[in-house]
Amino acid sequence: MPRRPSRLPSPCIVAPLLALLLAGLPAAALADECPAPGQWQHDGRTADAATLLAGLAERRVVLLGEQHERLAHHRWQLHTLAGLHAHEPRMAIGLEMLPREAQPVLDAWVAGELDEAGFLAESDWLGSWGYDPDAYLPILHFARMQRIPLLALNVTPALRQRIAEEGWEAIPPEERHAITPPTPASEGYREALAEVYAHHPSAEDAEAGLERFVDAQLVWDRAMAQGLADASADTPLVVGLMGRGHVTYGHGVPHQLADLGIAQAATLLPWSAEESCTPPPGIADALFILGDETPFEPAEPQRLGVLIGTAEGGVRVMSVMEESLAESLGLRRDDLITEAAGRPLRRPAELTDLVRRQTPGTLLPLTVSRDGEREELLARFPLRNGAP
């Protein structure tokens, strides 16, 4: 009998929500009180870019936080990488986006042995990550052009799911990818994780579910920290790209790095007046002020309005948002979506990618298994993407 899936948030949900909770974002102040776009801010003051980047290039590890779906954040990462590389060309770039199993593919990409299509297929980008590769490809091309090593920092989605379901201690040591036990979460980080978990509590055992959720998040942080720390042993500068929920306030990856002996990892974030003209103190070591990039962001992707998780034979519906396309289709919690557009589904990211690529007004056939019965549904995406 297949194991009942854990009712925990998808990793793609956790990082953005966690980042917002950690930031404690206040309402934006008046426009004339905001720092000008294009500036770096350090300790609440404008910093000279050349001086700041020169100092950062002397750190062993620098972390660049992102919101995965924000194109402007990836442009900022590319510009910052180029600036750091100008000061310290002996660098490496670590990626949250891919698990350790993809390292040979990253090596082949940097060596010029794969084209884009081959890289995306062999790395299983959509299965492992799912976010639009076009946002990341300029960074990947920069690394290849400069022959900068790329490092796969993450663990597989399957291992993260096992930890969420069974807990870290239940995973045999030989299946932990040589990851050492994480140091416990700081009080502030644990509080933020608990608030994230409260949005999607376990139906069976909320307290035990929270502990497994915290375990999974800490292993996620530890895996990335350990990959960065190992690389820094023989590389003067290692720059990690990851969701900002892993970076803010020194929680997450910086906290695990400190436990591994790297206490001076620098944390950098992009910031805009949409969030606040006065960023919360201590959220990062330095902030880059973005202008209004809204006109240049890609159109908001289509959404079904479901939280989904892995399951045998498809993807499991964990919850359905009110007034969403999924609700109008009659999708329910615990439905198993086995196919989309005639393609069998193995991972949540495959469904997410198909949905995001739908243009307004198009139809997406879904095959759903409910209580052992097969049902065919037809999702019609609105002409204006207003559905959750």
Disulfide bonds with the S-S distance in Angstrom:
Cys34-Cys277 1.51
